[in-house]
Amino acid sequence: MLKGILHYTPTYMKKYLVTFLALLSFSCLNAQPYTLSVLHDVYVPLVTSTSLNGSVVWDDIYAADVPLGFNFKIDTISTNAFFLSGPARVVSDTNMVKVTSGFFLTDAMLVDRGFVASASRSPLRYRVSGASGARIFKYEMFNAGFRSEYDSLGTLSDSISIQLWYYEGTNIVELRYGPSKISYPRLYFNNASTLGNPIVGYFKDNDPISGVGDFFLLSGDPLHPGIDSIHLDTSLSSQPLGLSSYPTNGTVYRFTPKFLGISNYSAITKVKVFPNPAKEYWKLDGLSNAAVIAVYNSVGRQIYSYSNTSAANTITINSVTANGLYVLEVKYKDGSVERIKLIKD
């Protein structure tokens, strides 16, 4: 069933998601690649942007490949493009024979609200902003309608708007929820556990041949969600509930790669740092075999990067205004990586 949800056309995604959840066991995995943060920010539509669909009406089988303009990593899979497999599902690669990871913004079957008039009212669009090295790829599904409303009631009155952002340099992903009108949640979000509970989250390492892979679904209060970890199993078990309601306008789910978290520092390192904590600089010793050095702040943004490691013997930090936690990442010529906790006080 996991193969079905990730690799059949999105028109059937709803059906396969219901079946998929009915056949999975609910378990706590330790392989979550992201740390979840919930933020609130004003939702700003991407008015100045590039259209993906133009005036063409789309439905739930819509797919698109868009060059990012920079390299990005979804979990452990590197890519330089943005792949849509359905308007609300993003994958790391569209090649059916490759292992994929990605995000799903909602489990509802969606459709252009211009479906009846045959003229698009729900633009799919994107924009890249920021300077090189810190660019943000922004995708928006604006004013999307619900196919279940049309099929059941013959109307397309309800709508949602969602954006997905990729952050260059940090591989952070954000799901941003805008204004919505949802009159029939039990009709739109009819997952296997509880009618009306939306499914939002990400999947990792789905193998299209074996069907093996993991899902991580947000659950409970949309403002304080937990994460249900699910792995394919042939036995029936208790099911994840999903979110108790659809995210409100301005909700932002930020997924930060766990290598920036405090639980993934290297226990023993070749590089020695002193002083640490520091006020004005960190001195580094043991860089002879280092290839690239980078420093990240506590939210995962890269603030220093050195490919000439001789220039990184001393990292001056008096221009860094915020005290607190930083991460030094050292990539060696043999491909190994060390991550060291740094503190500025």
C-alpha positions as CSV (number, residue, x, y, z in Angstrom):
1,M,0.0,0.0,0.0
2,L,2.9,2.4,0.6
3,K,3.8,1.9,-3.0
4,G,0.3,2.9,-3.9
5,I,0.2,6.1,-2.1
6,L,3.5,7.4,-3.3
7,H,3.6,6.1,-6.9
8,Y,0.1,5.9,-8.2
9,T,-1.4,9.0,-9.7
10,P,-2.6,11.6,-7.2
11,T,-6.2,11.2,-8.5
12,Y,-6.3,8.0,-6.5
13,M,-4.2,9.3,-3.6
14,K,-7.2,9.7,-1.3
15,K,-8.4,6.1,-1.8
16,Y,-4.9,4.7,-1.3
17,L,-4.3,6.9,1.7
18,V,-7.4,5.5,3.4
19,T,-6.3,1.9,2.6
20,F,-2.7,2.6,3.5
21,L,-3.6,3.9,6.9
22,A,-5.8,0.9,7.5
23,L,-2.9,-1.5,6.9
24,L,-0.2,0.2,8.8
25,S,0.9,-0.3,12.4
26,F,1.2,2.7,14.6
27,S,4.7,2.7,16.2
28,C,7.3,5.1,17.5
29,L,10.3,5.2,15.2
30,N,13.6,6.8,15.9
31,A,14.4,7.7,12.3
32,Q,12.7,11.0,12.1
33,P,15.0,13.2,10.0
34,Y,13.4,16.6,11.0
35,T,12.7,18.6,14.1
36,L,9.3,20.2,14.0
37,S,8.7,23.8,15.0
38,V,5.3,25.6,14.9
39,L,5.4,29.3,14.1
40,H,2.9,32.0,13.2
41,D,3.5,34.4,10.3
42,V,1.3,36.6,8.2
43,Y,0.3,34.7,5.0
44,V,1.3,36.7,1.9
45,P,0.1,35.4,-1.5
46,L,2.8,35.0,-4.2
47,V,1.2,37.7,-6.4
48,T,4.5,38.4,-8.2
49,S,5.5,34.9,-9.3
50,T,5.8,32.4,-12.2
51,S,2.7,30.4,-13.0
52,L,2.9,26.6,-13.4
53,N,-0.6,26.1,-14.9
54,G,-1.2,29.4,-16.6
55,S,-4.9,29.5,-17.5
56,V,-5.2,25.7,-17.7
57,V,-7.5,24.1,-15.2
58,W,-5.9,21.4,-13.0
59,D,-7.1,18.5,-10.9
60,D,-5.5,16.1,-8.5
61,I,-3.3,14.3,-11.1
62,Y,-1.4,17.5,-11.8
63,A,2.4,17.1,-11.9
64,A,5.3,19.5,-12.6
65,D,9.1,19.6,-12.5
66,V,10.7,23.0,-11.8
67,P,14.4,23.8,-11.6
68,L,15.2,25.2,-8.2
69,G,18.3,27.2,-9.2
70,F,20.2,25.8,-6.3
71,N,21.0,22.4,-4.7
72,F,18.7,21.1,-2.0
73,K,18.4,18.0,0.2
74,I,15.1,16.4,1.2
75,D,16.2,14.2,4.1
76,T,19.2,12.4,2.6
77,I,18.2,12.8,-1.1
78,S,19.9,15.6,-3.0
79,T,18.0,17.4,-5.8
80,N,18.2,20.6,-7.8
81,A,14.6,20.6,-8.8
82,F,11.1,20.9,-7.3
83,F,8.8,18.0,-8.1
84,L,5.1,18.0,-7.8
85,S,3.2,14.8,-7.9
86,G,-0.3,16.2,-7.4
87,P,-0.8,19.8,-6.4
88,A,-0.3,19.1,-2.6
89,R,2.5,16.5,-2.7
90,V,6.2,17.2,-3.2
91,V,8.7,14.4,-3.9
92,S,12.5,14.3,-4.1
93,D,12.5,12.7,-7.5
94,T,9.8,11.8,-10.1
95,N,11.7,8.8,-11.4
96,M,9.5,5.8,-10.3
97,V,12.5,3.5,-9.8
98,K,14.3,5.6,-7.2
99,V,13.8,5.8,-3.5
100,T,11.9,9.0,-2.7
101,S,11.2,11.3,0.3
102,G,8.9,14.3,0.4
103,F,6.1,16.3,2.0
104,F,2.3,16.2,1.7
105,L,0.5,19.5,2.5
106,T,-2.9,17.9,2.8
107,D,-4.6,14.5,2.1
108,A,-7.7,16.1,0.6
109,M,-8.4,15.6,-3.1
110,L,-8.1,19.0,-4.7
111,V,-9.3,20.7,-7.9
112,D,-9.1,24.0,-9.6
113,R,-12.1,26.1,-8.6
114,G,-12.5,27.0,-12.3
115,F,-13.2,23.3,-13.0
116,V,-16.7,23.9,-14.3
117,A,-16.0,27.1,-16.2
118,S,-12.8,25.6,-17.8
119,A,-10.8,28.7,-16.9
120,S,-8.4,28.5,-14.0
121,R,-9.3,30.3,-10.7
122,S,-6.7,28.5,-8.6
123,P,-3.2,29.4,-9.7
124,L,-0.2,27.1,-9.0
125,R,2.8,29.3,-8.9
126,Y,6.3,29.8,-7.5
127,R,9.0,32.4,-6.9
128,V,12.7,32.4,-5.8
129,S,13.8,35.2,-3.5
130,G,17.0,36.2,-1.6
131,A,20.7,36.4,-2.4
132,S,22.7,33.4,-3.7
133,G,23.6,31.1,-0.8
134,A,20.5,32.0,1.1
135,R,17.7,31.8,-1.5
136,I,14.2,30.6,-0.8
137,F,12.1,28.7,-3.3
138,K,8.4,29.4,-2.6
139,Y,5.6,27.3,-4.1
140,E,1.9,28.2,-3.7
141,M,-1.3,26.4,-4.3
142,F,-3.7,29.3,-4.1
143,N,-7.5,29.2,-3.8
144,A,-7.7,25.4,-4.4
145,G,-11.1,23.7,-4.2
146,F,-12.2,20.3,-2.9
147,R,-13.0,17.6,-5.4
148,S,-15.2,15.8,-2.8
149,E,-17.4,18.9,-2.6
150,Y,-17.9,19.0,-6.3
151,D,-18.6,15.3,-6.6
152,S,-21.0,15.2,-3.6
153,L,-22.7,18.6,-3.8
154,G,-22.0,19.9,-7.3
155,T,-20.4,23.1,-5.8
156,L,-16.9,24.5,-5.4
157,S,-17.5,27.1,-2.7
158,D,-14.8,26.1,-0.2
159,S,-11.1,26.7,-0.6
160,I,-7.6,26.5,0.9
161,S,-4.3,28.2,0.2
162,I,-0.9,26.7,1.1
163,Q,2.7,27.5,0.4
164,L,5.8,25.3,0.7
165,W,9.3,27.0,1.1
166,Y,12.7,25.5,0.6
167,Y,15.6,27.3,2.3
168,E,19.0,27.1,0.4
169,G,22.0,26.3,2.6
170,T,20.0,24.8,5.5
171,N,17.6,22.4,3.8
172,I,14.8,23.7,6.0
173,V,11.3,23.1,4.7
174,E,8.3,25.1,5.8
175,L,4.6,24.4,5.2
176,R,2.6,27.7,5.4
177,Y,-1.1,27.7,5.7
178,G,-3.3,30.6,4.5
179,P,-7.0,31.6,4.6
180,S,-9.4,28.7,4.2
181,K,-13.1,28.0,4.0
182,I,-13.9,24.4,5.1
183,S,-17.6,23.7,5.5
184,Y,-17.5,19.9,5.3
185,P,-14.3,18.6,6.9
186,R,-15.7,15.1,7.3
187,L,-16.2,15.0,3.6
188,Y,-12.8,16.4,2.6
189,F,-10.6,14.7,5.3
190,N,-12.0,11.1,5.6
191,N,-8.9,9.2,6.7
192,A,-9.1,5.8,8.1
193,S,-9.1,6.8,11.7
194,T,-11.3,9.8,12.3
195,L,-13.5,11.7,9.8
196,G,-12.6,15.3,9.5
197,N,-9.0,15.0,10.7
198,P,-6.5,16.4,8.1
199,I,-3.3,14.5,7.4
200,V,-0.2,16.6,7.0
201,G,3.5,15.5,7.2
202,Y,6.3,13.9,5.4
203,F,7.6,10.5,4.2
204,K,11.1,9.2,3.8
205,D,12.9,6.5,1.9
206,N,10.0,5.0,0.1
207,D,11.2,2.2,-2.1
208,P,8.9,1.7,-5.1
209,I,9.9,-1.9,-5.5
210,S,9.5,-3.3,-2.0
211,G,7.0,-0.6,-0.8
212,V,9.1,-0.1,2.4
213,G,9.2,3.4,3.8
214,D,8.2,5.6,6.8
215,F,5.5,8.2,7.3
216,F,5.6,11.0,9.9
217,L,2.1,12.5,10.4
218,L,1.3,15.5,12.5
219,S,-1.3,14.7,15.1
220,G,-3.5,16.4,17.7
221,D,-3.8,20.2,18.2
222,P,-2.6,22.0,15.0
223,L,-0.9,24.6,17.1
224,H,0.9,22.0,19.3
225,P,1.1,18.9,17.2
226,G,2.9,15.7,18.0
227,I,4.3,13.4,15.3
228,D,3.0,9.9,14.6
229,S,5.7,7.6,13.2
230,I,4.4,4.9,11.0
231,H,6.1,2.0,9.2
232,L,4.5,-0.5,6.7
233,D,3.2,-3.6,8.4
234,T,0.8,-6.4,7.4
235,S,-1.0,-6.4,10.8
236,L,-3.9,-4.2,11.8
237,S,-3.2,-1.9,14.8
238,S,-4.3,1.3,16.3
239,Q,-4.3,4.2,13.8
240,P,-2.9,7.7,13.8
241,L,-5.6,10.4,14.3
242,G,-4.0,13.2,12.2
243,L,-4.7,16.8,13.2
244,S,-7.8,17.6,15.2
245,S,-8.6,20.4,12.8
246,Y,-7.2,22.1,9.7
247,P,-4.4,24.6,10.4
248,T,-5.5,28.2,10.9
249,N,-4.5,31.1,8.8
250,G,-0.8,32.0,9.5
251,T,0.2,28.6,10.8
252,V,3.8,27.6,9.8
253,Y,5.2,24.2,10.2
254,R,9.0,24.3,10.0
255,F,11.0,21.1,9.5
256,T,14.6,21.5,10.4
257,P,17.1,18.7,9.5
258,K,18.1,17.0,12.7
259,F,21.8,17.4,12.1
260,L,21.3,20.9,13.5
261,G,19.7,19.6,16.6
262,I,21.5,19.2,20.0
263,S,21.1,15.4,19.9
264,N,23.3,14.8,16.8
265,Y,26.7,16.3,17.7
266,S,29.8,14.1,17.2
267,A,31.0,12.5,20.4
268,I,34.7,12.5,19.5
269,T,36.1,15.0,17.1
270,K,39.4,15.6,15.3
271,V,38.9,19.4,15.5
272,K,39.4,21.1,18.8
273,V,37.7,24.4,19.5
274,F,38.7,27.0,22.1
275,P,37.5,29.1,23.8
276,N,34.1,27.5,23.9
277,P,31.9,29.3,25.2
278,A,33.4,32.4,23.5
279,K,32.6,36.1,23.3
280,E,34.6,37.3,20.2
281,Y,36.1,34.3,18.4
282,W,36.5,30.5,18.2
283,K,40.0,29.1,17.4
284,L,40.1,25.8,15.6
285,D,42.9,23.2,15.7
286,G,43.1,20.0,13.6
287,L,41.9,21.2,10.2
288,S,44.6,19.6,8.1
289,N,42.3,17.1,6.4
290,A,39.2,19.3,6.3
291,A,37.6,20.1,3.0
292,V,34.7,22.4,3.9
293,I,33.7,24.2,7.2
294,A,30.4,25.8,8.0
295,V,28.7,27.3,11.0
296,Y,24.9,27.3,11.5
297,N,22.8,29.3,14.0
298,S,20.2,27.7,16.2
299,V,17.4,27.8,13.5
300,G,19.6,26.2,10.9
301,R,20.8,29.2,8.8
302,Q,24.4,29.1,7.6
303,I,26.3,32.1,8.8
304,Y,29.9,31.1,7.9
305,S,31.3,28.9,5.1
306,Y,34.9,28.2,4.3
307,S,36.2,26.0,1.4
308,N,39.8,27.3,2.2
309,T,40.2,25.7,5.6
310,S,43.3,27.7,6.3
311,A,41.2,30.8,6.6
312,A,39.0,29.1,9.3
313,N,41.7,28.7,12.0
314,T,40.0,31.6,13.7
315,I,36.3,32.4,13.3
316,T,35.5,35.9,14.5
317,I,32.0,36.1,16.0
318,N,31.8,39.6,17.5
319,S,29.6,40.6,14.5
320,V,27.2,37.8,15.5
321,T,24.7,39.7,17.6
322,A,22.8,36.8,19.2
323,N,24.3,34.9,22.1
324,G,23.4,31.2,22.3
325,L,23.9,27.9,20.4
326,Y,25.7,27.4,17.1
327,V,26.8,24.3,15.2
328,L,30.2,23.8,13.6
329,E,30.1,21.3,10.7
330,V,33.4,20.0,9.4
331,K,33.4,17.9,6.2
332,Y,36.6,16.0,5.6
333,K,38.3,15.0,2.3
334,D,37.4,11.4,2.9
335,G,33.7,12.2,3.1
336,S,33.3,12.0,6.9
337,V,31.5,14.7,8.8
338,E,31.8,16.1,12.3
339,R,29.4,18.4,14.1
340,I,30.4,20.3,17.2
341,K,28.3,22.4,19.5
342,L,29.5,26.0,19.8
343,I,28.3,28.6,22.4
344,K,28.6,32.3,22.2
345,D,28.1,34.2,25.5
